[in-house]
Amino acid sequence: MNIDKYKNTMEYPQRPKSICNCGEPFSSTRPPNYCSECGEPLADEYNAKIEQYKELKKQYNEQTDRLEELFKADALEECGLTGHTKADKAYSMAWERGHSDGLMHVYYELEELAELLL
């Protein structure tokens, strides 16, 4: 199984830094209104950047979810579990046991569980 097919190639978005264009940091204890250094209004600009960041993060997470669903379908098919009554349970167990080590370990766990079910 080619695991590279399921890697999210989108760049993970970086949360915008709370710094004015002049380089002055925003106060973390109160909402930013105006830069104390240059007097520029900050809240609207920063809030717009935060909203853009949230949207990019949402897109990244949706892509990751799609790729994980594709992996699940392909892994179940390769292991001969597509349509099996215990397929979802086997995949859940394989995911729990292997996902912290990567998708290839999930696949290895699923192969072992498939031997018991088939």
Secondary structure, 3 states (H helix, E strand, C coil): CCHHHHCCCCCCCCCCCCECCCCCECCCCCCCCECCCCCCECHHHHHHHHHHHHHHHHHHHHHHHHHHHHHHHHHHHHCCCCCCCCHHHHHHHHHHHHHHHCHHHHHHHHHHHHHHHC
